[in-house]
Amino acid sequence: MKITTYLIIFSLIAFSCTKPSYKKNEIINTEKEDSVETSIFKAPANQKLSPDQQIASAVLAAPIEGRNEAMVYGYSDTGDFMILREGFNDFICIADDPQKEGFQVVCYHKSLEPMMARGRELAAEAKTREEKEAIRAEEAASGKMPLPESPATLHIYYGDNAYFNEETGTIENAKYRYVVYIPYATQETTGLPLAPNKSSHPWLMFPGRYNAHIMITPEY
C-alpha cells in the first residue's frame, strides 16, 4: 500500500515539473492575428475596373510627367488583353489583370516593349517559364528580339492585398519597385551586389543575361 502511494505521489510531482506545450495556443493566436489583418487589409476580390479606371490606375506606376500621354494596355469585359489608350510618349503602362490574384500595374520605357511583347506571345502559347526564357535568350542573342541600347526602367505597383481605390483614385496597400534593365550587365560592370545588403538596397538580378536588371524596392 505504501509503495503504491509513493508511486502516485512521484507521478504527480513529475507531471507538474514537465514543461507545458504552448504550440496549440500559438496556432490559435496566429490564426486570430491573420484573420484580423485580413479583415483590415484584404483587397476587393477580383476587382473589375472600367476602361477609364484601368487607365487611371495603370498610369500611377509611371513617373508623374509621363502619365498623361502614356500608352495603356488593359482588359475587356471578357478578359481579353487590349489597347485602352494610344500613347504619345516613351511610356507603356499595363492595368491590373482582374483574373489574377493580387494587384499589379506596371509602366515601362518603350524600348522594353519587344521583350515584354514577346513574353506575352509565348505565354499565350502556353510556354513554361523556362521555355520562355530560353527562347527570348536565343532571340536576343541573334538580334531577332531587340533589346534596349541603354538602361531602361520598369516601374511597378504590386501587392497581394493592394487595390485601386475608386473614390480617391489612389492605389492602397501596395509596394513600389524600380526595375532597371541593363542587358548583359554583371557585378563587375556595375559594381552592384547580387543580393540586397538591406531590403531597400539596389542589387543586380540575372547578371550576364539578356534580361539583367537592377532591383530597387524603397521602404515606406
Accessible surface in RSA format (square Angstrom, percent):
REM  Atomic radii and reference values for relative SASA: ProtOr
REM  Chains: A
REM  Algorithm: Lee & Richards
REM  Probe-radius: 1.40
REM  Slices: 20
REM RES _ NUM      All-atoms   Total-Side   Main-Chain    Non-polar    All polar
REM                ABS   REL    ABS   REL    ABS   REL    ABS   REL    ABS   REL
RES MET A   1   189.87  98.3 146.65  97.1  43.22 102.9 123.63 105.1  66.25  87.8
RES LYS A   2   155.68  75.9 151.46  92.9   4.23  10.1  96.57  86.9  59.11  63.0
RES ILE A   3   129.37  73.6 128.80  96.0   0.57   1.4 129.27  93.1   0.10   0.3
RES THR A   4    76.27  54.2  76.10  77.1   0.18   0.4  46.13  62.0  30.14  45.6
RES THR A   5    56.66  40.3  55.57  56.3   1.09   2.6  43.94  59.0  12.71  19.2
RES TYR A   6   143.87  67.2 139.88  79.6   3.99  10.4 101.41  76.2  42.46  52.3
RES LEU A   7   109.87  61.2 108.83  77.9   1.05   2.6 109.46  76.9   0.41   1.1
RES ILE A   8    99.34  56.5  95.56  71.2   3.78   9.1  99.22  71.4   0.13   0.3
RES ILE A   9    85.19  48.5  85.02  63.3   0.17   0.4  85.14  61.3   0.06   0.2
RES PHE A  10   140.05  70.1 137.86  85.4   2.19   5.7 139.70  84.7   0.35   1.0
RES SER A  11    65.99  55.8  57.44  76.7   8.55  19.7  34.62  73.7  31.37  44.0
RES LEU A  12   117.52  65.4 112.29  80.3   5.23  13.1 113.04  79.4   4.48  12.1
RES ILE A  13    99.26  56.5  96.96  72.2   2.30   5.5  99.24  71.5   0.02   0.0
RES ALA A  14    47.83  44.0  35.91  55.4  11.92  27.1  43.84  61.7   3.99  10.6
RES PHE A  15   164.53  82.3 155.42  96.3   9.10  23.7 159.38  96.6   5.14  14.7
RES SER A  16    85.58  72.3  50.88  67.9  34.70  79.9  48.18 102.6  37.40  52.4
RES CYS A  17   101.59  76.8  66.93  74.7  34.66  81.5  33.26  84.3  68.33  73.7
RES THR A  18    92.52  65.8  74.27  75.3  18.24  43.5  63.39  85.1  29.12  44.0
RES LYS A  19   178.94  87.3 154.90  95.0  24.04  57.2 102.92  92.6  76.02  81.0
RES PRO A  20    81.17  59.2  66.27  60.4  14.89  54.1  76.60  63.2   4.56  28.4
RES SER A  21    95.83  81.0  62.14  82.9  33.70  77.6  52.14 111.0  43.69  61.2
RES TYR A  22   124.51  58.1 119.36  67.9   5.15  13.4  85.72  64.4  38.79  47.8
RES LYS A  23   143.24  69.9 140.03  85.9   3.21   7.6  83.63  75.3  59.62  63.5
RES LYS A  24   154.17  75.2 150.04  92.1   4.13   9.8  94.85  85.4  59.31  63.2
RES ASN A  25    80.82  55.7  79.82  77.1   1.00   2.4  15.67  37.7  65.15  63.0
RES GLU A  26   102.84  59.0 100.01  75.7   2.83   6.7  38.51  74.5  64.33  52.5
RES ILE A  27    92.08  52.4  89.16  66.4   2.92   7.0  91.98  66.2   0.10   0.3
RES ILE A  28    66.70  38.0  66.55  49.6   0.15   0.3  66.55  47.9   0.15   0.4
RES ASN A  29    78.16  53.9  76.79  74.2   1.37   3.3  17.88  43.0  60.28  58.3
RES THR A  30    70.25  50.0  69.72  70.7   0.53   1.3  46.37  62.3  23.87  36.1
RES GLU A  31   106.68  61.2 100.48  76.0   6.19  14.7  41.38  80.0  65.30  53.3
RES LYS A  32   128.36  62.6 126.47  77.6   1.89   4.5  77.80  70.0  50.56  53.9
RES GLU A  33   117.86  67.7 109.94  83.2   7.92  18.9  45.21  87.4  72.65  59.3
RES ASP A  34    75.97  53.2  74.32  74.0   1.65   3.9  24.57  57.8  51.40  51.3
RES SER A  35    66.33  56.1  54.02  72.1  12.31  28.4  48.48 103.2  17.85  25.0
RES VAL A  36    86.64  57.0  84.64  76.6   2.00   4.8  86.64  75.3   0.00   0.0
RES GLU A  37    96.00  55.1  93.05  70.4   2.96   7.0  24.33  47.1  71.68  58.5
RES THR A  38    62.79  44.7  60.62  61.5   2.17   5.2  38.66  51.9  24.13  36.5
RES SER A  39    90.27  76.3  50.01  66.7  40.26  92.7  50.11 106.7  40.16  56.3
RES ILE A  40   113.44  64.6  82.41  61.4  31.03  74.8  87.38  62.9  26.06  70.7
RES PHE A  41    91.72  45.9  90.71  56.2   1.01   2.6  91.70  55.6   0.02   0.1
RES LYS A  42   134.03  65.4 113.60  69.7  20.43  48.7  57.87  52.1  76.16  81.1
RES ALA A  43    15.77  14.5   8.92  13.8   6.84  15.6   9.05  12.7   6.71  17.8
RES PRO A  44    67.14  48.9  46.75  42.6  20.39  74.1  59.15  48.8   7.99  49.6
RES ALA A  45    86.14  79.2  53.70  82.9  32.44  73.8  61.85  87.1  24.29  64.3
RES ASN A  46   101.09  69.7  82.50  79.7  18.59  44.8  22.20  53.4  78.89  76.3
RES GLN A  47    26.10  14.6  14.48  10.6  11.61  27.7  15.15  32.2  10.95   8.3
RES LYS A  48   135.23  66.0 108.78  66.7  26.45  63.0  74.84  67.4  60.39  64.3
RES LEU A  49    23.98  13.4   6.50   4.6  17.48  43.9   8.04   5.6  15.94  42.9
RES SER A  50    50.75  42.9  40.51  54.1  10.24  23.6  42.61  90.7   8.14  11.4
RES PRO A  51    75.43  55.0  75.43  68.8   0.00   0.0  75.43  62.3   0.00   0.0
RES ASP A  52   111.57  78.2 105.61 105.1   5.97  14.1  31.77  74.8  79.80  79.6
RES GLN A  53    51.87  29.0  50.89  37.2   0.97   2.3  16.48  35.1  35.39  26.8
RES GLN A  54    11.50   6.4  11.50   8.4   0.00   0.0   5.06  10.8   6.44   4.9
RES ILE A  55    26.78  15.2  26.78  20.0   0.00   0.0  26.78  19.3   0.00   0.0
RES ALA A  56    45.03  41.4  36.62  56.5   8.41  19.1  42.45  59.8   2.58   6.8
RES SER A  57     0.02   0.0   0.02   0.0   0.00   0.0   0.00   0.0   0.02   0.0
RES ALA A  58     0.00   0.0   0.00   0.0   0.00   0.0   0.00   0.0   0.00   0.0
RES VAL A  59    16.33  10.7  16.33  14.8   0.00   0.0  16.33  14.2   0.00   0.0
RES LEU A  60    36.97  20.6  35.11  25.1   1.85   4.7  35.11  24.7   1.85   5.0
RES ALA A  61     0.00   0.0   0.00   0.0   0.00   0.0   0.00   0.0   0.00   0.0
RES ALA A  62     1.62   1.5   0.00   0.0   1.62   3.7   0.00   0.0   1.62   4.3
RES PRO A  63    32.99  24.0  22.05  20.1  10.94  39.8  32.99  27.2   0.00   0.0
RES ILE A  64   133.96  76.2 123.45  92.0  10.52  25.3 123.45  88.9  10.52  28.5
RES GLU A  65   152.71  87.7 114.05  86.3  38.66  92.0  71.21 137.7  81.49  66.5
RES GLY A  66     2.65   3.3   0.00   N/A   2.65   3.3   2.65   7.3   0.00   0.0
RES ARG A  67    62.69  26.3  61.75  31.5   0.94   2.2  14.14  19.3  48.55  29.4
RES ASN A  68   133.28  91.9 114.86 111.0  18.42  44.4  27.31  65.7 105.98 102.4
RES GLU A  69    90.17  51.8  87.58  66.3   2.58   6.1  22.96  44.4  67.20  54.9
RES ALA A  70     0.00   0.0   0.00   0.0   0.00   0.0   0.00   0.0   0.00   0.0
RES MET A  71    31.52  16.3  31.52  20.9   0.00   0.0  13.95  11.9  17.57  23.3
RES VAL A  72     0.00   0.0   0.00   0.0   0.00   0.0   0.00   0.0   0.00   0.0
RES TYR A  73    27.83  13.0  27.83  15.8   0.00   0.0   9.47   7.1  18.36  22.6
RES GLY A  74     0.00   0.0   0.00   N/A   0.00   0.0   0.00   0.0   0.00   0.0
RES TYR A  75    30.93  14.4  26.20  14.9   4.72  12.3   9.35   7.0  21.58  26.6
RES SER A  76    33.84  28.6  21.77  29.1  12.07  27.8  28.51  60.7   5.33   7.5
RES ASP A  77   129.91  91.0 112.23 111.7  17.68  41.8  32.56  76.6  97.35  97.1
RES THR A  78   114.85  81.7  80.70  81.8  34.15  81.4  84.02 112.9  30.82  46.6
RES GLY A  79    20.11  24.8   0.00   N/A  20.11  24.8   6.55  18.0  13.56  30.4
RES ASP A  80    88.31  61.9  84.74  84.3   3.57   8.4  24.44  57.5  63.87  63.7
RES PHE A  81    78.28  39.2  50.63  31.4  27.64  71.9  50.63  30.7  27.64  79.1
RES MET A  82    80.68  41.8  73.70  48.8   6.97  16.6  74.45  63.3   6.23   8.2
RES ILE A  83    75.03  42.7  57.69  43.0  17.35  41.8  57.69  41.5  17.35  47.1
RES LEU A  84    33.17  18.5   4.75   3.4  28.42  71.4   7.20   5.1  25.97  69.9
RES ARG A  85    70.07  29.4  64.43  32.8   5.64  13.4  45.22  61.8  24.85  15.1
RES GLU A  86   104.74  60.1  99.58  75.3   5.16  12.3  48.74  94.3  56.00  45.7
RES GLY A  87    26.89  33.2   0.00   N/A  26.89  33.2   3.97  10.9  22.92  51.3
RES PHE A  88   160.88  80.5 127.70  79.1  33.18  86.4 138.66  84.1  22.22  63.6
RES ASN A  89    47.95  33.1  23.61  22.8  24.35  58.6  30.24  72.8  17.71  17.1
RES ASP A  90    60.41  42.3  59.77  59.5   0.64   1.5   5.68  13.4  54.73  54.6
RES PHE A  91    39.45  19.7  38.65  23.9   0.80   2.1  38.65  23.4   0.80   2.3
RES ILE A  92    12.32   7.0  12.32   9.2   0.00   0.0  12.32   8.9   0.00   0.0
RES CYS A  93     0.00   0.0   0.00   0.0   0.00   0.0   0.00   0.0   0.00   0.0
RES ILE A  94    25.93  14.8  25.56  19.0   0.37   0.9  25.56  18.4   0.37   1.0
RES ALA A  95     2.89   2.7   0.22   0.3   2.67   6.1   0.22   0.3   2.67   7.1
RES ASP A  96    17.51  12.3  13.08  13.0   4.43  10.5   1.54   3.6  15.97  15.9
RES ASP A  97    23.39  16.4  20.13  20.0   3.26   7.7   7.07  16.6  16.32  16.3
RES PRO A  98    21.15  15.4  16.56  15.1   4.59  16.7  18.63  15.4   2.52  15.7
RES GLN A  99   129.09  72.2  92.49  67.6  36.59  87.1  42.82  91.1  86.27  65.4
RES LYS A 100   143.63  70.1 134.62  82.6   9.01  21.5  82.11  73.9  61.52  65.5
RES GLU A 101   170.88  98.1 143.42 108.5  27.47  65.4  70.52 136.4 100.36  81.9
RES GLY A 102    29.06  35.8   0.00   N/A  29.06  35.8   7.40  20.3  21.66  48.5
RES PHE A 103     9.81   4.9   3.82   2.4   5.99  15.6   4.67   2.8   5.14  14.7
RES GLN A 104    95.24  53.3  91.22  66.7   4.01   9.6  17.02  36.2  78.21  59.3
RES VAL A 105     0.41   0.3   0.00   0.0   0.41   1.0   0.41   0.4   0.00   0.0
RES VAL A 106    13.87   9.1  13.86  12.5   0.02   0.0  13.86  12.0   0.02   0.0
RES CYS A 107     0.00   0.0   0.00   0.0   0.00   0.0   0.00   0.0   0.00   0.0
RES TYR A 108     1.25   0.6   1.25   0.7   0.00   0.0   1.25   0.9   0.00   0.0
RES HIS A 109    59.37  32.4  59.37  41.3   0.00   0.0  43.47  44.8  15.91  18.5
RES LYS A 110   107.60  52.5 101.77  62.4   5.83  13.9  54.92  49.4  52.68  56.1
RES SER A 111    37.68  31.8  24.01  32.0  13.66  31.5  32.72  69.7   4.95   6.9
RES LEU A 112     0.11   0.1   0.00   0.0   0.11   0.3   0.11   0.1   0.00   0.0
RES GLU A 113    33.04  19.0  33.04  25.0   0.00   0.0  27.99  54.1   5.05   4.1
RES PRO A 114    46.78  34.1  35.22  32.1  11.55  42.0  43.84  36.2   2.93  18.2
RES MET A 115     5.27   2.7   5.19   3.4   0.07   0.2   4.43   3.8   0.83   1.1
RES MET A 116    31.43  16.3  28.02  18.5   3.42   8.1   6.72   5.7  24.71  32.7
RES ALA A 117    26.24  24.1  25.33  39.1   0.92   2.1  25.64  36.1   0.60   1.6
RES ARG A 118    51.77  21.7  50.39  25.7   1.38   3.3  17.61  24.1  34.17  20.7
RES GLY A 119    10.10  12.5   0.00   N/A  10.10  12.5   8.61  23.6   1.49   3.3
RES ARG A 120    65.76  27.6  56.65  28.9   9.10  21.7  49.53  67.7  16.22   9.8
RES GLU A 121    91.24  52.4  84.50  63.9   6.75  16.1  38.58  74.6  52.67  43.0
RES LEU A 122     1.22   0.7   1.22   0.9   0.00   0.0   1.22   0.9   0.00   0.0
RES ALA A 123    51.90  47.7  34.80  53.7  17.11  38.9  37.05  52.2  14.85  39.3
RES ALA A 124    92.06  84.6  48.81  75.3  43.24  98.4  61.43  86.5  30.63  81.1
RES GLU A 125   102.24  58.7  75.16  56.9  27.08  64.5  42.21  81.6  60.03  49.0
RES ALA A 126    86.73  79.7  57.21  88.3  29.52  67.2  66.48  93.6  20.25  53.6
RES LYS A 127    76.42  37.3  64.08  39.3  12.34  29.4  11.24  10.1  65.18  69.4
RES THR A 128    71.80  51.1  63.82  64.7   7.98  19.0  68.63  92.2   3.17   4.8
RES ARG A 129   157.96  66.3 150.66  76.8   7.30  17.4  51.18  69.9 106.78  64.7
RES GLU A 130   127.05  72.9 118.04  89.3   9.01  21.4  71.47 138.2  55.57  45.4
RES GLU A 131    79.51  45.6  75.50  57.1   4.00   9.5  30.71  59.4  48.80  39.8
RES LYS A 132    48.19  23.5  48.19  29.6   0.00   0.0   7.04   6.3  41.16  43.8
RES GLU A 133    30.44  17.5  29.32  22.2   1.12   2.7  21.57  41.7   8.87   7.2
RES ALA A 134    63.98  58.8  49.94  77.1  14.04  31.9  58.99  83.1   4.99  13.2
RES ILE A 135    45.88  26.1  44.10  32.9   1.78   4.3  45.81  33.0   0.07   0.2
RES ARG A 136    32.08  13.5  32.08  16.4   0.00   0.0   0.00   0.0  32.08  19.4
RES ALA A 137    41.36  38.0  37.20  57.4   4.15   9.4  37.78  53.2   3.58   9.5
RES GLU A 138   128.45  73.7 120.05  90.8   8.40  20.0  44.18  85.5  84.27  68.8
RES GLU A 139    16.17   9.3  15.92  12.0   0.25   0.6   8.64  16.7   7.53   6.1
RES ALA A 140    11.05  10.2   0.00   0.0  11.05  25.1   0.00   0.0  11.05  29.3
RES ALA A 141    83.08  76.4  46.57  71.9  36.51  83.0  52.22  73.5  30.86  81.7
RES SER A 142    84.76  71.6  41.39  55.2  43.37  99.9  49.35 105.1  35.40  49.6
RES GLY A 143    52.55  64.8   0.00   N/A  52.55  64.8  31.45  86.3  21.10  47.3
RES LYS A 144   151.35  73.8 121.21  74.4  30.14  71.8  86.15  77.5  65.20  69.5
RES MET A 145     7.42   3.8   4.42   2.9   3.00   7.1   6.41   5.4   1.01   1.3
RES PRO A 146    78.75  57.4  70.70  64.4   8.05  29.3  78.41  64.7   0.34   2.1
RES LEU A 147    35.67  19.9  16.66  11.9  19.01  47.8  17.09  12.0  18.59  50.0
RES PRO A 148    11.28   8.2   1.17   1.1  10.11  36.8   2.64   2.2   8.65  53.7
RES GLU A 149   183.13 105.1 139.23 105.3  43.91 104.5  60.07 116.2 123.07 100.5
RES SER A 150    73.28  61.9  65.88  87.9   7.40  17.1  39.52  84.2  33.76  47.3
RES PRO A 151    85.86  62.6  64.01  58.3  21.86  79.4  64.18  53.0  21.68 134.8
RES ALA A 152     4.11   3.8   1.16   1.8   2.95   6.7   4.11   5.8   0.00   0.0
RES THR A 153    35.45  25.2  32.13  32.6   3.32   7.9  13.34  17.9  22.11  33.4
RES LEU A 154    17.83   9.9  17.83  12.8   0.00   0.0  17.83  12.5   0.00   0.0
RES HIS A 155    17.11   9.4  17.11  11.9   0.00   0.0  12.98  13.4   4.13   4.8
RES ILE A 156    20.89  11.9  20.89  15.6   0.00   0.0  20.89  15.0   0.00   0.0
RES TYR A 157    58.67  27.4  58.67  33.4   0.00   0.0  13.93  10.5  44.73  55.1
RES TYR A 158    45.42  21.2  45.42  25.8   0.00   0.0  42.25  31.8   3.17   3.9
RES GLY A 159    15.91  19.6   0.00   N/A  15.91  19.6  14.15  38.8   1.76   3.9
RES ASP A 160   127.79  89.5 110.03 109.5  17.76  42.0  28.48  67.0  99.31  99.0
RES ASN A 161    54.35  37.5  52.17  50.4   2.18   5.3   4.97  12.0  49.38  47.7
RES ALA A 162     1.93   1.8   0.00   0.0   1.93   4.4   0.00   0.0   1.93   5.1
RES TYR A 163    52.59  24.6  52.56  29.9   0.03   0.1  19.80  14.9  32.78  40.4
RES PHE A 164     6.12   3.1   5.27   3.3   0.85   2.2   5.27   3.2   0.85   2.4
RES ASN A 165    31.81  21.9  30.06  29.1   1.75   4.2   2.66   6.4  29.15  28.2
RES GLU A 166    93.49  53.7  65.05  49.2  28.44  67.7  18.28  35.4  75.20  61.4
RES GLU A 167   171.07  98.2 131.47  99.5  39.59  94.3  52.67 101.9 118.39  96.7
RES THR A 168    86.93  61.8  55.77  56.5  31.16  74.3  64.21  86.3  22.72  34.3
RES GLY A 169    32.75  40.4   0.00   N/A  32.75  40.4  20.30  55.7  12.45  27.9
RES THR A 170    61.14  43.5  60.51  61.3   0.62   1.5  59.43  79.8   1.71   2.6
RES ILE A 171    25.30  14.4   1.55   1.2  23.75  57.2   1.55   1.1  23.75  64.4
RES GLU A 172    54.28  31.2  53.28  40.3   1.00   2.4   7.10  13.7  47.18  38.5
RES ASN A 173    71.37  49.2  32.07  31.0  39.30  94.6  24.13  58.1  47.24  45.7
RES ALA A 174    27.89  25.6   0.81   1.3  27.07  61.6   1.61   2.3  26.28  69.6
RES LYS A 175   123.26  60.1 123.13  75.6   0.13   0.3  66.43  59.8  56.83  60.5
RES TYR A 176    21.48  10.0  21.26  12.1   0.22   0.6  13.06   9.8   8.42  10.4
RES ARG A 177    59.38  24.9  59.38  30.3   0.00   0.0   1.39   1.9  57.98  35.1
RES TYR A 178    78.95  36.9  78.95  44.9   0.00   0.0  39.67  29.8  39.28  48.4
RES VAL A 179    11.34   7.5  11.34  10.3   0.00   0.0  11.34   9.9   0.00   0.0
RES VAL A 180    26.76  17.6  26.76  24.2   0.00   0.0  26.76  23.3   0.00   0.0
RES TYR A 181    27.89  13.0  27.89  15.9   0.00   0.0   2.89   2.2  25.00  30.8
RES ILE A 182    43.39  24.7  43.39  32.3   0.00   0.0  43.39  31.2   0.00   0.0
RES PRO A 183    29.47  21.5  14.85  13.5  14.62  53.1  14.88  12.3  14.59  90.7
RES TYR A 184   101.15  47.2  89.63  51.0  11.52  30.0  86.51  65.0  14.64  18.0
RES ALA A 185     5.52   5.1   0.77   1.2   4.75  10.8   5.52   7.8   0.00   0.0
RES THR A 186    37.08  26.4  37.08  37.6   0.00   0.0  34.98  47.0   2.10   3.2
RES GLN A 187    73.65  41.2  71.07  51.9   2.58   6.1  15.81  33.7  57.84  43.9
RES GLU A 188   151.31  86.9 114.45  86.6  36.86  87.8  73.69 142.5  77.61  63.4
RES THR A 189   103.99  74.0  64.63  65.5  39.36  93.8  71.67  96.3  32.32  48.9
RES THR A 190    45.30  32.2  11.45  11.6  33.85  80.7  19.68  26.4  25.62  38.7
RES GLY A 191    65.95  81.3   0.00   N/A  65.95  81.3  33.40  91.7  32.55  72.9
RES LEU A 192    30.15  16.8  29.81  21.3   0.34   0.9  30.15  21.2   0.00   0.0
RES PRO A 193    36.01  26.2  34.02  31.0   1.98   7.2  35.43  29.3   0.57   3.6
RES LEU A 194    85.06  47.4  69.10  49.4  15.96  40.1  69.10  48.5  15.96  43.0
RES ALA A 195    60.50  55.6  55.77  86.1   4.72  10.7  55.80  78.6   4.70  12.4
RES PRO A 196    53.53  39.0  36.27  33.1  17.26  62.7  36.27  29.9  17.26 107.3
RES ASN A 197   114.87  79.2  81.77  79.0  33.10  79.7  23.17  55.8  91.70  88.6
RES LYS A 198   142.32  69.4 133.82  82.1   8.50  20.2  85.03  76.5  57.29  61.0
RES SER A 199    80.60  68.1  54.44  72.6  26.16  60.3  53.86 114.7  26.74  37.5
RES SER A 200    33.23  28.1  24.97  33.3   8.26  19.0   6.69  14.3  26.53  37.2
RES HIS A 201    67.68  37.0  66.14  46.0   1.54   4.0  40.09  41.3  27.60  32.1
RES PRO A 202    52.46  38.2  51.28  46.7   1.19   4.3  51.28  42.3   1.19   7.4
RES TRP A 203    54.69  21.9  54.69  26.5   0.00   0.0  43.35  23.1  11.34  18.4
RES LEU A 204     0.98   0.5   0.00   0.0   0.98   2.5   0.00   0.0   0.98   2.6
RES MET A 205    56.53  29.3  55.28  36.6   1.24   3.0  54.67  46.5   1.86   2.5
RES PHE A 206    46.80  23.4  41.62  25.8   5.18  13.5  44.17  26.8   2.63   7.5
RES PRO A 207    55.27  40.3  40.55  37.0  14.72  53.5  40.77  33.7  14.50  90.1
RES GLY A 208    37.86  46.7   0.00   N/A  37.86  46.7  16.94  46.5  20.91  46.8
RES ARG A 209   100.87  42.4  97.27  49.6   3.60   8.6  45.18  61.8  55.69  33.8
RES TYR A 210     6.49   3.0   3.61   2.1   2.88   7.5   3.61   2.7   2.88   3.5
RES ASN A 211     9.56   6.6   9.45   9.1   0.10   0.2   2.23   5.4   7.32   7.1
RES ALA A 212     0.26   0.2   0.00   0.0   0.26   0.6   0.00   0.0   0.26   0.7
RES HIS A 213    12.51   6.8  12.51   8.7   0.00   0.0   8.16   8.4   4.35   5.1
RES ILE A 214    24.50  13.9  24.50  18.3   0.00   0.0  24.50  17.6   0.00   0.0
RES MET A 215    23.31  12.1  22.81  15.1   0.51   1.2  21.12  18.0   2.19   2.9
RES ILE A 216    50.73  28.9  50.57  37.7   0.16   0.4  50.73  36.5   0.00   0.0
RES THR A 217    27.77  19.7  24.42  24.8   3.35   8.0  18.78  25.2   8.99  13.6
RES PRO A 218    38.87  28.3  27.68  25.2  11.19  40.7  32.00  26.4   6.87  42.7
RES GLU A 219   122.11  70.1  92.70  70.1  29.40  70.0  40.47  78.3  81.63  66.7
RES TYR A 220   197.01  92.0 115.66  65.8  81.35 211.7 138.03 103.7  58.98  72.7
END  Absolute sums over single chains surface
CHAIN  1 A    14263.4      11880.5       2382.9       8458.7       5804.7
END  Absolute sums over all chains
TOTAL         14263.4      11880.5       2382.9       8458.7       5804.7
